[in-house]
Amino acid sequence: MFKVRWVYSRCRQPWNDQVLSGRMGCSYYDPVKCIIYVLEDTREGVHFDLTRLLLEQASPDVVLISAQADDEFLDVCRAYTEASHGTLQLRPHKDFRSIRGRHSLLSLGLLNELPEPADAREPAPDAPFEPQNAYEFMRYRVDEHGDPNLRRWNASIRMSNFAAIDSAPLALGCIGAMLDYLSRERAIGELEDEGVGSLQVRGIEALALDQYMQINADALFSLQVFESESHASMHSDKTKEGLSLFSILNNTKTSLGLSLLRTWLLRPSMSINVITNRHEAVSCFIRPENIEVAAAMHNHLKGIKNMPRILVSIRAGKASLSDWQGLVKFSFHSVMLRDKLSELSQASDVEIVQKLCGSLDTASFREVGMIVNGTIDWEDSTTAGRICIRPHVDEELDNRKHVYNGIDTVLSRVAEEISTAVPPDYVATLNVVYFPQLGYLVCVPMSEEWRGKDGIQVLEGWTFQVSPESHVYFKNDKMHDLDKHLGDLYPSIVDRELEIIQVVQEGVMRYAEAMSTACDICAELDCLLCFAEASNAFGYQRPQMSEDSVLVVKAGRHPLQEQVVGTFVPNDMKLIGAAFDGNLSLLQESEDIEDDGIFSANSILICTGANACGKSIYLKQVSHIAFFTFVPAESAILGIVDKIFTRVQTRESVSRIQSSFMIDLNQVSLAIRSSTSRSLILLDEFGKGTLPAGSYSISHSHGAGLFCGVLLSLLARGPDCPMVLATTHFHEIFRTNFMDPRKLNITFVHMEVMFTNTAGEILVGDCSSDKGTNSHCTKIGDTITYLYRVSGGLSLHSHAGRCAELCGIPHHIVQRAKYVSQLLAAREIPRLLDEAMTDQQWREMQEAEQVCRRFLGWDLARKDTDATIEEIRQRLRNLLDQEVDVREQR
């Protein structure tokens, strides 16, 4: 079993240079589920966004690419494998031929091994068949091994049942290269070359990307969906999951459940039916009367092992003792789980319960468990290191074991009888031993006389067999009788046990499909029970789903931030997509979410406020709510989000030949090119990495211009405008005509702050809001308190100076920075040039002026041929000493 995941991609550029994008096909193999996933041939853009998405979501360890792939495509795959420490292999183009992929696919046992009919007639064992001609011989071959042409025809028919890849030559080529690689790796690892047909493949599924939300690696990193922490030891390369959405949800009990939960977070479903079914299941599990039952069900899932992997090992005859134990545990816990399902209240309409009731064939699973447990002797198997059979299962086996267990007594008696017939001067002692393949032998010690020229002395009726250094082994009539009547007991015992296990294996494999299906459904139940536990522990609520482009949240919370702070302040949020049909009845019917006038129905929301006031947390919690099955809020109305793009956190690295601002631009460029009316874009202070281009004019501020341009460009799309949440400190754009809040269909909010003076009095007005009256700005001794509460309107001050003082910057530096920034914002830079100097600054400038005048009065053009270097140095000292004299006189 390969404990890695494989992805194989290929891209081909058309010969026509005017065509900007080619087609690509992809397939990857999941070794946990033993399933091949296929992406049918599709168009790829010049930026290879789809390729990046597939690589990020599949997380491959090995990537195979055709040698004729485009250089740009190769660079994308190489960059990913270098960052993820994976392996990139260039394979010959012939490995990706579609005809080769088709042949490899048709060779899979999944497709060409049809179940044998129940009424198939078996030939009589006492009636051997002797073909008389070629026709009878061919018919005999078909009856014995199956018609190969018929098998391939059946496989070609069944192939269309899994995915429509017959019309996808690139995908077929990828499958062929993948299967060829897997079969070669298996032959190397297991020293068996059984071809493609012996690969462990349970199914073939198509990758339908339109059914899943698309979220790239930058968004996953920024939103902390997954968080890897390094090991405490610097010498270990192991990692563990840190504080992330995955960590607070992950309480899975099964390996398949763990893999499925990660898949759900990497590719959230966009199907209303799927989401609603999950909501119904979690609502059922968190009912007060069902909490204990759900906890008991989750505990029983610990015994649900990875049955698809175990069944593959059993089918191949390579099952270990732990595999058989896992089968028995599965049968026991599946029966217990089925009994617990009947104890759930109001669960008859829950889809997962219905699926479990239909898949958990308790009678069959109980029978399988009883047969295996009643056949295998667990203690003897552990001691012997192989599968042993219990007593009283097979009479013939019991007789062989009885003789084998008493063989020491029998051999001792035979040795006593032989010793009476042996001359006393021949050997002092002898023994009768047994060796597999050699049989029973008389063992005597090697004497010194036998080491001489005469050699070993053999008695009459004895035959020499073998002679190690210390003993000599013979056979006589007694030994031949033992060989005839007892034979090779141990190999016969092992062979008989293998025959019994083979019968048990055939009985188990009749229920293989049912057990695999039940195991997959148990993995889904595992994830839903994790959602229920998290919802019950953290107070998550069921949202109301909508087909419209809308995100409305009341008292929303950040699921990670609230875990690390003592008190979290919840906030409301409302986004109405531009594609909304204008019917607000859905919002008006909701009694939980009331419009208090803070939010207007727009698709773009801009949040401003002081530094460190919680703007980024506010942005992230919205996207987290779009992720969750149950949301961290009092109530919510959620539309289907197809894509999430973020410019929140920049992942810089010396391996990326890009500045931080270029990385930010790439993220925003991807959002602009790929977003739709159902997409969600988060822009956290985009453009802050730029500076004015050598002028004090605000129009030259590239960052502010880019920020305005991006928002206005998205707003200009009209009905196709995505939902956007943005934060910024470019307050100048709101004071000018760049973005007039009164003319744009944009919702403006800010995070509230509170000021107190040195006496502890709350100051009237808030200079952070454009709504404030009698606004004031902070003075020495004033303190700022972050309320982390969203309010309507703009904040035209960031209070960066107060934040700098909190971080230890001296007060006079902060005051100077405030003064200069105010002049820059007001375009009054000339006032900085007209500032009066202090007396000390005047004296220092006059002293510097006198030194400069004396130095300039020195005639360096005069030719002093007699002046030495030391004299020139002394003259320079005199010029500087005069400055000292002037200071002393003053």
BELSUL-V726887 format. One line per field, one symbol per residue. psi: psi as a letter, one per 40 degrees, with the letter a starting at -180 (. if undefined). A space follows every 50 residues. Layout:
# BELSUL-V726887
psi=???
This chain:
# BELSUL-V726887
psi=hhfiiihhihhhhidheeheiaiiiiiihhedefhhhhhihiihidefdd ddddddddgidhhhiieeiidddddddddddddefahhhhiiddeehddd dddddeehdddegiihidfhhhihdegihhhdadddddddddddeihddd dddddddddeedigedegdddddddddddddddddddddefhgeaddeig hdihiihgdeeihhhiddddddefdihhhiidheeheiiihahidddedh fieiddddddddddddgiiehddddddddddddddeideedddddddddd edegigdddddddddefehidddddddddddddddddddddeeihfedeh dddddddddggddddddddddddedhhddddddeeihiiiiedhdddddd dddddeddddddddddddddehidecidiiihihhiddahihhiihidde eaddahhhiheihhcigadeihhiiaddddddddddagdddddddddddd ddddddddededdddddddddddddddddddddddddefiihihiieigi hhhhfiihdddeeeidhhhiiiihhhideheeheddddehedhiheedhi giehhhhiaiifeedddddddddddedidiigidiihhihhdihiigdhh giieehgiiddddddddddddddeiaeeihhhhhfheeeiiigeiehdee hddddddddddddddeebeehihhhiiiegeddeeaedghdeeighhhii hiihiiadeeihihiheeieeiifiiiiiheiihhhefhhiiiihehefd ddddddeehidddddddddddddddeffdddddehiiidddddddddddd ddddddehgeehhgdehiddddddddddddddddddddd.
